[in-house]
Amino acid sequence: MEHTAWAEIKLSALSHNLAQVRQCAPKAKVISMIKADAYGHGLVEVGKQLAPEADMLGVARLSEAQTLRNQGISAPILLMGTLLSDEALRYCATHRIALAIHTLAQARQVAALGIPMELWLKLDTGMNRLGLSEVELHQAHQVLSTAKAAHSLNLMTHFSSADEDSAPITTEQIDRFDRVANHYPNLSRSLANSAAIISAERSHREWVRPGIMLYGSNPTAIPMDLMPVMTLKSRILAVKSVSAGESVGYNGKWTASRDSRIAAIGIGYGDGYPRQLPNSTPVLVNGHRFPVVGRISMDICSIDITDSTLQINEGDNVTLWGEGLPADDIAPLANTISYHLFTGVTSRVPRLYR
């Protein structure tokens, strides 16, 4: 293999994590979120793995839905908040792509089109991003339920802080949603994202929408049996000795306090390994942790292997996150979240599926 950096994608781990979703919410159907190139894991391959097991796939761009259909994936799709032309709406209606309605103008546009569609009316319960107000939702429901075409209507909302333990806003959002949803007892409902699936059972309704937990990352403090799907790897390009007092990398951000052995690794921020990761960020070599030293550059970073009792050579594999080194442990060191790590892995890093 000639790659200096690659991401191993364990497809069976997706199925395992989906099973954990169903264990948490056994009465709910599942919309598996595979937007943003399946959180950086590969839209088509992940879609093919999950399509037979999930009840619906969730995307955020029409192009993502079109790619799935062009690849022969026939599972129902939910297209989240976007703006579409009449032509695009006709495509969705023809290809079993349900649509989230987040403005009254959208509802009127769909009603005027006169083609039956599956629609999810999105209520803004406190996220204050996309979504209908309570008054607008009632108006949208009236417009669509009396339209010439017989639309299939559902209700949804999105939590702002479900990943924060016992955040009062989550309870408030559920209460706001229920106050509106009680007017429409025959409509299916969806509230729970990954964090709420794990930590807010009260939010489980007819549908849940797991995202990050499908990829093995737990956004809560509650232990879960999740398996990492992506393991980001690289190889050691060189091993060299550095004398005490010498610096490594750009701008001398790390200086050896002793005579040291340093390994240069073929990965950097050009591959999506964050530049802001500090000295002491762990990596795995031959099952042992070693610290990053020096500034991460575009193509290369370095680690200190002075204390290794094992022979470490050029060509040895290095794990940056994944099996044995959770992305949830690395993300806070870069002052970010695992979502950002996964989606930030660049296109020059091949995904190898197993």
Secondary structure as UniProt FT lines:
FT   STRAND          5..9
FT   HELIX           11..24
FT   TURN            26..27
FT   STRAND          29..33
FT   HELIX           35..40
FT   HELIX           43..50
FT   TURN            51..53
FT   STRAND          56..59
FT   HELIX           62..70
FT   TURN            71..72
FT   STRAND          77..79
FT   HELIX           86..94
FT   TURN            95..96
FT   STRAND          97..101
FT   HELIX           104..113
FT   STRAND          118..123
FT   HELIX           134..145
FT   STRAND          152..156
FT   TURN            162..163
FT   TURN            165..166
FT   HELIX           168..181
FT   TURN            182..183
FT   TURN            185..186
FT   STRAND          188..190
FT   HELIX           194..199
FT   HELIX           201..203
FT   STRAND          207..208
FT   HELIX           212..215
FT   STRAND          230..242
FT   TURN            244..245
FT   STRAND          247..248
FT   HELIX           250..252
FT   STRAND          254..255
FT   STRAND          260..265
FT   TURN            269..272
FT   TURN            275..276
FT   TURN            279..280
FT   STRAND          282..285
FT   TURN            286..287
FT   STRAND          288..293
FT   STRAND          301..304
FT   TURN            306..307
FT   TURN            314..315
FT   STRAND          317..322
FT   TURN            323..324
FT   HELIX           327..330
FT   HELIX           331..334
FT   HELIX           338..344
FT   TURN            347..348
FT   STRAND          351..353
//
